[in-house]
Amino acid sequence: MNSRSDFPGSNFSESNFSGPNFSEPIFSGPDGKDITAFCSRFTAPIRLCAVRASGYPLVCSLWYEYADGTFLCATQKTARIALCLHENPKCAFELSPNEPPYFGIRGSGDANITTAGAAELLQRLIQRYTGDMQSALARMLLDNAASEVMIKIRPKSIYSWDYTKRMRSE
């Protein structure tokens, strides 16, 4: 379970933090180091939004890993989210707890779908989210690992928010 202490920054300004080149995301809220630490430690699934061919959004919650400024997710190659992102790589995402007080990050970026490293990522995600590689869920997921793909999300922008102070009980 994630708690308020999982979010490292409390200085939420309207400042933008840009990387040295356009390929790095623009941050709003705490500085980039705080956002990176949050993305690396937070263990609720990422909410990933893609655009269907119809133009309507599709939202999917996926386990993720954050490494080198990129969100990595694993899913079956026939999953609707993978198919949508293959057709249109533009996406949006959010990381936040389901219970108050609410805080987190959201942003947008481009997704790339690949089979390279997907099975290994799946193993890491199972360990990260369940801690049990021998469970029935782990065995079922690993039995289908050959048809996994990796979704690599490279953020273009990341925004943070923290409603902890305004949601405190008096």
Z-matrix of the N, CA and C atoms (Angstrom, degrees):
N
C 1 1.456
C 2 1.520 1 109.23
N 3 1.281 2 116.30 1 136.51
C 4 1.453 3 121.42 2 178.97
C 5 1.518 4 109.63 3 -91.75
N 6 1.307 5 115.64 4 139.78
C 7 1.456 6 120.15 5 178.46
C 8 1.512 7 109.00 6 -122.36
N 9 1.310 8 116.52 7 174.84
C 10 1.462 9 122.09 8 179.68
C 11 1.518 10 110.57 9 -56.12
N 12 1.340 11 117.16 10 -33.96
C 13 1.459 12 119.35 11 -177.77
C 14 1.525 13 112.09 12 -68.04
N 15 1.344 14 118.33 13 -13.40
C 16 1.457 15 121.04 14 176.29
C 17 1.519 16 111.84 15 -71.62
N 18 1.330 17 117.11 16 -19.86
C 19 1.460 18 119.40 17 -178.93
C 20 1.512 19 108.08 18 -93.37
N 21 1.337 20 118.30 19 115.82
C 22 1.451 21 120.91 20 -168.87
C 23 1.512 22 116.66 21 -77.06
N 24 1.288 23 120.31 22 -21.85
C 25 1.465 24 120.19 23 -174.86
C 26 1.505 25 112.18 24 -108.24
N 27 1.302 26 117.28 25 145.01
C 28 1.455 27 119.32 26 173.93
C 29 1.515 28 111.05 27 -123.84
N 30 1.315 29 118.11 28 -1.63
C 31 1.454 30 122.15 29 179.38
C 32 1.524 31 108.12 30 -95.36
N 33 1.304 32 116.43 31 90.11
C 34 1.455 33 121.28 32 -175.83
C 35 1.512 34 109.18 33 -98.67
N 36 1.304 35 115.74 34 97.27
C 37 1.454 36 120.91 35 178.79
C 38 1.511 37 108.94 36 -102.73
N 39 1.298 38 116.23 37 176.76
C 40 1.457 39 121.22 38 176.56
C 41 1.521 40 110.95 39 -94.21
N 42 1.331 41 116.73 40 13.61
C 43 1.459 42 120.34 41 -178.94
C 44 1.521 43 110.82 42 -68.68
N 45 1.317 44 115.97 43 148.24
C 46 1.458 45 121.73 44 172.62
C 47 1.513 46 108.33 45 -104.61
N 48 1.306 47 116.26 46 140.81
C 49 1.448 48 121.42 47 178.15
C 50 1.517 49 107.07 48 -121.38
N 51 1.300 50 116.61 49 114.14
C 52 1.463 51 121.83 50 -177.99
C 53 1.510 52 109.84 51 -106.23
N 54 1.335 53 115.81 52 144.75
C 55 1.451 54 120.78 53 175.30
C 56 1.524 55 109.88 54 -76.23
N 57 1.321 56 116.78 55 177.37
C 58 1.451 57 120.81 56 -176.55
C 59 1.519 58 114.29 57 -67.95
N 60 1.318 59 118.06 58 -17.27
C 61 1.460 60 120.08 59 176.31
C 62 1.521 61 109.53 60 -140.28
N 63 1.308 62 116.27 61 166.04
C 64 1.460 63 121.03 62 -173.16
C 65 1.523 64 113.14 63 -63.62
N 66 1.329 65 118.31 64 -20.07
C 67 1.451 66 120.09 65 -177.85
C 68 1.523 67 112.46 66 -74.04
N 69 1.320 68 118.33 67 -12.61
C 70 1.454 69 120.67 68 176.95
C 71 1.522 70 109.48 69 -90.02
N 72 1.334 71 117.36 70 145.18
C 73 1.464 72 119.08 71 -175.39
C 74 1.521 73 113.18 72 -67.75
N 75 1.307 74 115.17 73 156.54
C 76 1.453 75 122.56 74 172.48
C 77 1.525 76 106.69 75 -92.47
N 78 1.331 77 117.09 76 126.46
C 79 1.452 78 122.11 77 -178.74
C 80 1.516 79 110.18 78 -101.52
N 81 1.323 80 116.78 79 143.22
C 82 1.447 81 122.26 80 171.13
C 83 1.514 82 106.56 81 -129.39
N 84 1.308 83 118.12 82 132.92
C 85 1.455 84 121.92 83 -176.73
C 86 1.509 85 108.75 84 113.68
N 87 1.353 86 117.43 85 -139.38
C 88 1.460 87 119.15 86 179.35
C 89 1.527 88 109.75 87 -64.80
N 90 1.311 89 116.27 88 166.50
C 91 1.460 90 117.32 89 -176.27
C 92 1.524 91 111.19 90 -67.72
N 93 1.313 92 115.51 91 167.15
C 94 1.454 93 122.09 92 -174.67
C 95 1.509 94 114.53 93 -56.49
N 96 1.342 95 117.44 94 -33.70
C 97 1.469 96 120.11 95 178.99
C 98 1.521 97 110.69 96 -64.78
N 99 1.340 98 117.93 97 -40.49
C 100 1.461 99 121.18 98 178.49
C 101 1.525 100 110.69 99 -64.76
N 102 1.315 101 117.26 100 -42.66
C 103 1.459 102 120.69 101 179.77
C 104 1.522 103 110.11 102 -65.85
N 105 1.323 104 117.40 103 -41.51
C 106 1.463 105 120.59 104 177.80
C 107 1.517 106 111.11 105 -61.38
N 108 1.322 107 117.43 106 -44.36
C 109 1.465 108 120.94 107 178.72
C 110 1.528 109 110.36 108 -62.61
N 111 1.326 110 117.16 109 -43.60
C 112 1.459 111 121.15 110 178.97
C 113 1.524 112 110.95 111 -60.51
N 114 1.321 113 117.57 112 -48.60
C 115 1.475 114 121.53 113 -178.52
C 116 1.519 115 111.14 114 -62.45
N 117 1.320 116 117.35 115 -34.22
C 118 1.461 117 121.64 116 -179.48
C 119 1.522 118 112.40 117 -73.93
N 120 1.342 119 117.94 118 -34.71
C 121 1.462 120 121.59 119 -174.81
C 122 1.520 121 114.14 120 -93.05
N 123 1.303 122 118.41 121 -28.92
C 124 1.465 123 122.11 122 -174.43
C 125 1.522 124 109.32 123 -65.36
N 126 1.334 125 117.81 124 134.45
C 127 1.465 126 119.31 125 -174.08
C 128 1.526 127 114.72 126 -119.74
N 129 1.312 128 118.26 127 9.26
C 130 1.473 129 118.28 128 170.15
C 131 1.528 130 106.98 129 -76.80
N 132 1.319 131 118.05 130 153.31
C 133 1.471 132 119.38 131 178.58
C 134 1.530 133 112.17 132 -61.18
N 135 1.318 134 114.96 133 152.44
C 136 1.456 135 121.58 134 174.53
C 137 1.527 136 107.83 135 -79.57
N 138 1.316 137 116.51 136 139.31
C 139 1.469 138 121.12 137 172.36
C 140 1.518 139 106.03 138 -93.98
N 141 1.316 140 115.75 139 115.06
C 142 1.454 141 122.13 140 -174.61
C 143 1.522 142 109.25 141 -111.68
N 144 1.316 143 116.34 142 130.89
C 145 1.463 144 121.76 143 -178.73
C 146 1.526 145 109.53 144 -116.95
N 147 1.328 146 114.74 145 129.39
C 148 1.464 147 122.03 146 176.11
C 149 1.526 148 107.79 147 -122.29
N 150 1.328 149 115.76 148 168.56
C 151 1.458 150 120.88 149 178.90
C 152 1.530 151 108.74 150 -107.66
N 153 1.319 152 115.49 151 122.51
C 154 1.463 153 120.14 152 177.89
C 155 1.529 154 110.29 153 -72.97
N 156 1.323 155 116.68 154 164.42
C 157 1.467 156 121.43 155 177.18
C 158 1.526 157 110.68 156 -58.17
N 159 1.338 158 117.49 157 -28.72
C 160 1.461 159 121.67 158 179.02
C 161 1.528 160 112.36 159 -72.11
N 162 1.336 161 116.18 160 -12.61
C 163 1.457 162 120.64 161 -176.85
C 164 1.518 163 113.15 162 95.34
N 165 1.335 164 117.22 163 -11.01
C 166 1.455 165 120.87 164 179.26
C 167 1.527 166 110.27 165 -85.37
N 168 1.333 167 117.34 166 147.60
C 169 1.460 168 119.88 167 -178.39
C 170 1.527 169 112.47 168 -75.24
N 171 1.309 170 114.39 169 154.66
C 172 1.461 171 123.83 170 173.61
C 173 1.521 172 106.29 171 -126.09
N 174 1.325 173 117.77 172 125.95
C 175 1.456 174 122.26 173 178.86
C 176 1.518 175 108.48 174 -113.57
N 177 1.312 176 115.44 175 135.45
C 178 1.464 177 121.47 176 -177.97
C 179 1.529 178 108.50 177 -140.90
N 180 1.320 179 117.18 178 136.65
C 181 1.460 180 121.38 179 174.93
C 182 1.523 181 108.58 180 -95.07
N 183 1.331 182 115.78 181 128.28
C 184 1.458 183 121.41 182 -177.65
C 185 1.521 184 110.87 183 -134.81
N 186 1.332 185 116.04 184 148.11
C 187 1.452 186 119.52 185 169.22
C 188 1.521 187 107.70 186 -65.17
N 189 1.319 188 117.02 187 148.02
C 190 1.459 189 120.38 188 -178.52
C 191 1.517 190 111.03 189 -143.38
N 192 1.312 191 114.03 190 164.43
C 193 1.458 192 124.26 191 170.73
C 194 1.528 193 105.66 192 -132.07
N 195 1.316 194 117.07 193 141.40
C 196 1.460 195 120.99 194 179.21
C 197 1.521 196 108.23 195 -111.92
N 198 1.327 197 116.68 196 121.15
C 199 1.459 198 120.71 197 -178.45
C 200 1.527 199 109.30 198 -147.35
N 201 1.307 200 115.93 199 132.18
C 202 1.468 201 121.72 200 175.69
C 203 1.528 202 112.57 201 53.50
N 204 1.326 203 116.65 202 41.14
C 205 1.457 204 120.68 203 176.89
C 206 1.516 205 114.47 204 75.27
N 207 1.325 206 117.74 205 14.07
C 208 1.459 207 122.25 206 -177.10
C 209 1.525 208 109.94 207 -128.55
N 210 1.331 209 116.71 208 137.27
C 211 1.464 210 121.76 209 172.42
C 212 1.522 211 107.35 210 -88.24
N 213 1.338 212 116.80 211 132.00
C 214 1.457 213 122.45 212 179.05
C 215 1.523 214 109.08 213 -117.87
N 216 1.310 215 116.74 214 127.25
C 217 1.462 216 123.00 215 178.61
C 218 1.524 217 108.45 216 -127.54
N 219 1.322 218 116.80 217 155.43
C 220 1.463 219 121.22 218 175.24
C 221 1.523 220 108.21 219 -122.84
N 222 1.312 221 115.66 220 141.23
C 223 1.462 222 121.76 221 176.42
C 224 1.520 223 108.50 222 -157.57
N 225 1.304 224 116.67 223 169.02
C 226 1.454 225 120.83 224 177.38
C 227 1.527 226 110.49 225 -68.90
N 228 1.320 227 116.88 226 144.85
C 229 1.469 228 119.84 227 -177.65
C 230 1.521 229 112.52 228 -64.11
N 231 1.337 230 117.97 229 -19.31
C 232 1.465 231 121.37 230 178.45
C 233 1.528 232 112.79 231 -94.45
N 234 1.338 233 117.49 232 1.14
C 235 1.467 234 120.67 233 179.84
C 236 1.524 235 109.68 234 -64.59
N 237 1.310 236 116.52 235 139.43
C 238 1.467 237 121.16 236 -178.02
C 239 1.524 238 111.98 237 -55.68
N 240 1.338 239 118.40 238 -37.82
C 241 1.465 240 120.55 239 -179.45
C 242 1.532 241 110.43 240 -63.62
N 243 1.330 242 117.22 241 -40.44
C 244 1.466 243 120.77 242 178.54
C 245 1.526 244 110.91 243 -66.08
N 246 1.319 245 116.64 244 -41.68
C 247 1.461 246 120.61 245 179.77
C 248 1.528 247 111.38 246 -65.02
N 249 1.336 248 116.20 247 -42.61
C 250 1.471 249 119.79 248 178.57
C 251 1.521 250 111.50 249 -63.29
N 252 1.331 251 117.17 250 -44.68
C 253 1.460 252 121.00 251 -178.53
C 254 1.528 253 111.92 252 -69.34
N 255 1.318 254 116.55 253 -28.50
C 256 1.461 255 120.16 254 175.48
C 257 1.535 256 109.86 255 -65.59
N 258 1.325 257 116.30 256 -39.80
C 259 1.469 258 121.46 257 -179.81
C 260 1.527 259 112.52 258 -76.15
N 261 1.333 260 116.27 259 -37.20
C 262 1.465 261 121.47 260 -178.00
C 263 1.532 262 107.28 261 -142.48
N 264 1.325 263 119.05 262 104.57
C 265 1.467 264 121.31 263 -174.04
C 266 1.523 265 115.62 264 -73.75
N 267 1.338 266 118.54 265 -6.99
C 268 1.464 267 120.15 266 179.74
C 269 1.533 268 108.89 267 -69.99
N 270 1.330 269 115.23 268 134.03
C 271 1.462 270 119.09 269 -176.92
C 272 1.521 271 110.30 270 -148.97
N 273 1.318 272 115.20 271 169.80
C 274 1.458 273 123.64 272 173.57
C 275 1.518 274 107.17 273 -133.20
N 276 1.324 275 116.29 274 161.51
C 277 1.463 276 119.98 275 -176.85
C 278 1.522 277 109.61 276 -152.03
N 279 1.333 278 114.87 277 162.02
C 280 1.460 279 121.22 278 176.36
C 281 1.516 280 109.07 279 -149.57
N 282 1.322 281 115.62 280 141.27
C 283 1.466 282 123.85 281 170.49
C 284 1.514 283 107.00 282 -124.83
N 285 1.325 284 116.93 283 118.13
C 286 1.467 285 121.30 284 176.40
C 287 1.516 286 108.27 285 -164.33
N 288 1.337 287 116.31 286 154.38
C 289 1.462 288 118.72 287 178.09
C 290 1.525 289 110.52 288 -74.81
N 291 1.320 290 116.12 289 160.50
C 292 1.460 291 121.29 290 177.99
C 293 1.525 292 111.95 291 -84.87
N 294 1.326 293 117.38 292 -18.85
C 295 1.458 294 120.59 293 -177.05
C 296 1.527 295 110.49 294 -110.22
N 297 1.343 296 116.40 295 149.97
C 298 1.464 297 119.88 296 179.72
C 299 1.532 298 111.14 297 -68.73
N 300 1.316 299 116.89 298 158.41
C 301 1.460 300 127.42 299 -0.82
C 302 1.528 301 109.86 300 -76.33
N 303 1.316 302 116.22 301 147.81
C 304 1.457 303 121.63 302 -175.05
C 305 1.523 304 111.42 303 -86.91
N 306 1.306 305 115.40 304 137.10
C 307 1.458 306 124.01 305 176.79
C 308 1.517 307 106.90 306 -160.94
N 309 1.306 308 117.67 307 161.35
C 310 1.452 309 119.30 308 176.67
C 311 1.506 310 112.68 309 158.04
N 312 1.334 311 114.03 310 -161.32
C 313 1.459 312 121.27 311 179.04
C 314 1.518 313 109.08 312 -133.11
N 315 1.314 314 115.74 313 154.70
C 316 1.464 315 121.28 314 170.37
C 317 1.511 316 107.31 315 -145.82
N 318 1.310 317 115.27 316 159.63
C 319 1.446 318 118.20 317 -179.32
C 320 1.510 319 112.18 318 -173.24
N 321 1.311 320 114.58 319 -170.33
C 322 1.458 321 120.97 320 178.74
C 323 1.516 322 108.45 321 -139.91
N 324 1.320 323 115.36 322 161.23
C 325 1.449 324 119.87 323 -179.48
C 326 1.506 325 111.78 324 -175.53
N 327 1.303 326 114.76 325 -162.59
C 328 1.461 327 122.36 326 179.30
C 329 1.522 328 109.05 327 -119.65
N 330 1.324 329 116.01 328 139.96
C 331 1.458 330 122.07 329 -179.52
C 332 1.521 331 110.13 330 -108.82
N 333 1.310 332 115.08 331 146.83
C 334 1.449 333 122.92 332 174.99
C 335 1.528 334 106.91 333 -126.37
N 336 1.319 335 117.15 334 136.18
C 337 1.461 336 122.12 335 -179.83
C 338 1.525 337 107.94 336 -107.15
N 339 1.338 338 116.32 337 130.42
C 340 1.458 339 121.21 338 179.17
C 341 1.527 340 109.96 339 -145.93
N 342 1.322 341 116.00 340 153.56
C 343 1.465 342 120.25 341 174.12
C 344 1.526 343 110.57 342 -91.87
N 345 1.318 344 117.07 343 -21.49
C 346 1.465 345 121.64 344 -177.83
C 347 1.526 346 110.64 345 -61.46
N 348 1.314 347 116.92 346 122.04
C 349 1.459 348 122.05 347 176.88
C 350 1.515 349 115.60 348 78.67
N 351 1.329 350 118.06 349 2.21
C 352 1.473 351 120.39 350 -176.07
C 353 1.529 352 112.28 351 -64.95
N 354 1.320 353 118.43 352 -43.47
C 355 1.468 354 121.02 353 -178.38
C 356 1.524 355 110.98 354 -65.15
N 357 1.329 356 116.82 355 -39.44
C 358 1.465 357 120.61 356 178.25
C 359 1.530 358 110.65 357 -67.34
N 360 1.329 359 116.54 358 -40.23
C 361 1.467 360 120.18 359 176.44
C 362 1.521 361 110.18 360 -61.46
N 363 1.329 362 116.96 361 -43.56
C 364 1.463 363 120.52 362 178.99
C 365 1.529 364 110.61 363 -55.71
N 366 1.310 365 117.97 364 -44.02
C 367 1.469 366 121.19 365 178.75
C 368 1.526 367 111.17 366 -60.45
N 369 1.321 368 116.65 367 -44.12
C 370 1.474 369 120.02 368 179.12
C 371 1.530 370 111.31 369 -64.07
N 372 1.337 371 115.85 370 -39.56
C 373 1.470 372 119.55 371 -179.75
C 374 1.530 373 111.32 372 -67.04
N 375 1.313 374 116.83 373 -40.50
C 376 1.475 375 119.92 374 177.23
C 377 1.524 376 109.54 375 -59.94
N 378 1.319 377 116.55 376 -45.60
C 379 1.463 378 120.29 377 179.09
C 380 1.524 379 110.82 378 -63.23
N 381 1.311 380 117.82 379 -44.24
C 382 1.475 381 122.78 380 -178.42
C 383 1.526 382 112.08 381 -63.10
N 384 1.333 383 117.19 382 -43.50
C 385 1.460 384 120.44 383 -172.55
C 386 1.523 385 114.74 384 -94.04
N 387 1.327 386 118.27 385 -25.30
C 388 1.465 387 118.49 386 -179.76
C 389 1.523 388 112.50 387 -116.84
N 390 1.333 389 116.35 388 -29.10
C 391 1.460 390 119.98 389 -177.74
C 392 1.517 391 113.14 390 71.82
N 393 1.323 392 118.11 391 6.54
C 394 1.465 393 121.97 392 -175.20
C 395 1.522 394 110.31 393 -134.86
N 396 1.315 395 116.32 394 99.13
C 397 1.467 396 121.21 395 -179.61
C 398 1.529 397 112.59 396 -76.39
N 399 1.344 398 117.44 397 -6.61
C 400 1.463 399 120.82 398 -177.77
C 401 1.531 400 112.97 399 -105.52
N 402 1.324 401 118.21 400 0.50
C 403 1.464 402 120.84 401 -177.92
C 404 1.528 403 110.52 402 -68.26
N 405 1.318 404 116.01 403 163.98
C 406 1.468 405 120.93 404 177.23
C 407 1.530 406 110.57 405 -60.41
N 408 1.331 407 117.12 406 -40.04
C 409 1.461 408 120.83 407 178.09
C 410 1.526 409 110.56 408 -62.74
N 411 1.324 410 117.22 409 -46.67
C 412 1.467 411 120.87 410 179.74
C 413 1.523 412 110.53 411 -60.59
N 414 1.317 413 117.34 412 -45.29
C 415 1.470 414 120.38 413 179.91
C 416 1.522 415 111.32 414 -62.11
N 417 1.329 416 117.70 415 -42.24
C 418 1.460 417 121.38 416 179.69
C 419 1.529 418 110.49 417 -63.71
N 420 1.332 419 116.78 418 -45.17
C 421 1.464 420 120.39 419 179.26
C 422 1.530 421 111.07 420 -64.44
N 423 1.312 422 116.67 421 -43.70
C 424 1.465 423 120.28 422 -178.65
C 425 1.524 424 112.32 423 -69.59
N 426 1.324 425 117.49 424 -29.73
C 427 1.469 426 120.60 425 176.35
C 428 1.530 427 111.30 426 -62.68
N 429 1.330 428 117.10 427 -25.78
C 430 1.464 429 122.17 428 -178.80
C 431 1.531 430 112.70 429 -106.04
N 432 1.320 431 117.18 430 14.72
C 433 1.465 432 121.73 431 -174.43
C 434 1.526 433 112.97 432 -61.72
N 435 1.324 434 117.97 433 -27.64
C 436 1.470 435 120.24 434 -177.93
C 437 1.533 436 111.93 435 -64.91
N 438 1.322 437 117.29 436 -22.08
C 439 1.471 438 119.62 437 -179.53
C 440 1.534 439 112.49 438 -106.24
N 441 1.330 440 116.50 439 18.65
C 442 1.465 441 121.27 440 176.87
C 443 1.526 442 110.60 441 -81.84
N 444 1.315 443 115.38 442 150.54
C 445 1.454 444 122.21 443 169.01
C 446 1.521 445 108.02 444 -124.94
N 447 1.323 446 114.85 445 157.00
C 448 1.454 447 121.00 446 175.45
C 449 1.521 448 107.74 447 -102.74
N 450 1.332 449 115.26 448 132.35
C 451 1.456 450 121.60 449 172.64
C 452 1.521 451 106.23 450 -101.73
N 453 1.326 452 116.73 451 117.78
C 454 1.462 453 122.52 452 177.48
C 455 1.518 454 107.65 453 -104.39
N 456 1.318 455 116.33 454 117.18
C 457 1.465 456 121.52 455 -178.94
C 458 1.520 457 108.58 456 -107.08
N 459 1.311 458 115.97 457 115.89
C 460 1.468 459 122.25 458 177.73
C 461 1.529 460 107.39 459 -101.56
N 462 1.341 461 117.34 460 105.14
C 463 1.465 462 119.88 461 -178.13
C 464 1.525 463 113.60 462 -62.69
N 465 1.331 464 115.11 463 141.31
C 466 1.466 465 122.63 464 170.32
C 467 1.521 466 109.67 465 -98.17
N 468 1.344 467 116.13 466 -32.40
C 469 1.467 468 121.15 467 177.41
C 470 1.523 469 108.75 468 -147.10
N 471 1.322 470 115.07 469 146.59
C 472 1.467 471 122.04 470 176.25
C 473 1.521 472 107.33 471 -137.17
N 474 1.328 473 116.15 472 128.12
C 475 1.461 474 123.01 473 179.12
C 476 1.520 475 108.62 474 -121.18
N 477 1.317 476 116.87 475 142.38
C 478 1.460 477 120.53 476 179.28
C 479 1.522 478 110.31 477 -118.67
N 480 1.314 479 115.38 478 157.62
C 481 1.456 480 120.97 479 175.11
C 482 1.519 481 108.59 480 -148.30
N 483 1.332 482 115.39 481 157.64
C 484 1.455 483 120.99 482 -179.94
C 485 1.528 484 108.24 483 -150.20
N 486 1.331 485 116.50 484 110.70
C 487 1.458 486 121.69 485 -179.81
C 488 1.535 487 111.28 486 -101.51
N 489 1.321 488 116.99 487 17.67
C 490 1.463 489 121.05 488 -176.24
C 491 1.523 490 111.87 489 -56.80
N 492 1.328 491 117.90 490 -49.35
C 493 1.465 492 120.11 491 -176.20
C 494 1.523 493 111.63 492 -64.23
N 495 1.312 494 118.17 493 -43.63
C 496 1.471 495 119.92 494 -177.10
C 497 1.531 496 112.56 495 -74.42
N 498 1.335 497 117.73 496 -16.74
C 499 1.471 498 119.95 497 -178.45
C 500 1.526 499 112.03 498 -100.60
N 501 1.329 500 117.64 499 -1.25
C 502 1.478 501 119.85 500 -179.80
C 503 1.514 502 111.02 501 -60.84
N 504 1.330 503 115.51 502 139.94
C 505 1.465 504 120.31 503 173.36
C 506 1.514 505 108.36 504 -75.29
N 507 1.312 506 115.16 505 134.28
C 508 1.479 507 119.93 506 -179.76
C 509 1.494 508 110.70 507 -81.26
